[in-house]
Amino acid sequence: MMPNYKSLRNVRRQEWIPTPYLDKINNPEKAPEQVKIEALMEKMAPGIVTDPENIDIFNIDLSVMDEIKAYTDELAAQKTAEAKAQIKVDAEKLKQHAGCPPIC
């Protein structure tokens, strides 16, 4: 017997209310890194984040690009170090469980 997909779709629609998820999409929580980058971008070109339709191209300060590059390089080095540390931890866990049979 084939299920009635039309009625299943209606049940799912009634039980699942996406409002909290839609709110999160429309107003996402920003990571500290994103907040910093946006602040630097606003410093470079006032309004680029808050009002991108009305940017005065004559007030763009390209010297801020050096600050953005320095910050992103620092962030990349930090994330790389964190990833390497996590890999070491995971490798140690694998070494400890090397003699164990796999779990099915």
C-alpha positions as CSV (number, residue, x, y, z in Angstrom):
1,M,0.0,0.0,0.0
2,M,1.4,3.4,-1.0
3,P,1.5,6.1,1.7
4,N,-0.5,9.2,1.1
5,Y,2.3,11.7,0.6
6,K,-0.1,14.6,0.4
7,S,-1.4,14.0,3.9
8,L,2.2,13.3,5.2
9,R,3.3,16.6,3.8
10,N,0.5,18.4,5.6
11,V,1.3,16.7,8.9
12,R,5.0,17.7,8.7
13,R,4.1,21.2,7.8
14,Q,1.8,21.5,10.9
15,E,4.3,19.9,13.3
16,W,7.4,21.6,12.1
17,I,7.5,25.4,12.6
18,P,10.6,26.9,11.1
19,T,10.4,30.3,12.7
20,P,13.4,29.9,15.0
21,Y,15.5,28.7,12.1
22,L,14.4,31.5,9.8
23,D,15.2,34.0,12.5
24,K,18.7,32.5,12.8
25,I,19.2,32.8,9.0
26,N,17.9,36.4,8.9
27,N,19.9,37.5,12.0
28,P,22.9,35.1,12.3
29,E,25.2,35.3,15.3
30,K,28.5,36.6,14.1
31,A,31.8,35.1,15.0
32,P,34.3,37.4,16.6
33,E,36.5,37.1,13.5
34,Q,33.6,38.3,11.3
35,V,32.9,41.2,13.6
36,K,36.6,42.3,13.4
37,I,36.7,42.0,9.6
38,E,33.5,44.0,9.2
39,A,34.9,46.7,11.5
40,L,38.1,46.8,9.4
41,M,36.1,47.0,6.2
42,E,34.0,49.8,7.7
43,K,37.2,51.6,8.5
44,M,38.4,51.2,5.0
45,A,35.2,52.2,3.3
46,P,32.6,53.7,5.6
47,G,29.2,52.2,4.9
48,I,30.4,49.1,3.1
49,V,28.8,46.8,5.6
50,T,26.0,49.0,7.0
51,D,24.9,50.8,3.9
52,P,26.6,49.3,0.8
53,E,24.3,51.2,-1.6
54,N,25.7,54.6,-0.6
55,I,29.5,54.2,-0.5
56,D,31.5,57.3,-1.3
57,I,34.4,56.0,-3.4
58,F,36.4,59.1,-2.7
59,N,36.6,58.3,1.0
60,I,38.0,54.8,0.7
61,D,41.2,54.3,2.7
62,L,43.2,51.5,1.0
63,S,45.9,51.6,3.8
64,V,43.5,49.5,5.9
65,M,44.1,46.7,3.5
66,D,47.4,46.1,5.3
67,E,45.6,45.8,8.6
68,I,43.1,43.3,7.1
69,K,45.9,41.2,5.6
70,A,47.8,41.2,8.9
71,Y,44.7,40.1,10.7
72,T,43.8,37.4,8.2
73,D,47.4,36.1,8.3
74,E,47.3,36.0,12.1
75,L,43.9,34.2,12.0
76,A,45.2,31.7,9.4
77,A,48.2,30.9,11.6
78,Q,46.0,30.5,14.7
79,K,43.6,28.2,12.9
80,T,46.4,26.1,11.4
81,A,48.0,25.7,14.8
82,E,44.6,24.6,16.3
83,A,44.1,22.1,13.5
84,K,47.6,20.6,13.9
85,A,47.0,20.3,17.7
86,Q,43.7,18.5,17.0
87,I,45.3,16.2,14.5
88,K,47.9,15.2,17.1
89,V,45.2,14.5,19.7
90,D,43.3,12.4,17.1
91,A,46.4,10.5,16.1
92,E,47.1,9.6,19.7
93,K,43.6,8.3,20.1
94,L,44.0,6.2,17.0
95,K,47.3,4.8,18.3
96,Q,45.7,3.8,21.6
97,H,43.0,2.0,19.8
98,A,45.2,0.4,17.1
99,G,44.9,-3.2,18.5
100,C,41.1,-3.0,19.1
101,P,38.8,-4.7,16.6
102,P,36.5,-2.3,14.6
103,I,33.0,-1.7,15.8
104,C,30.3,-2.8,13.4
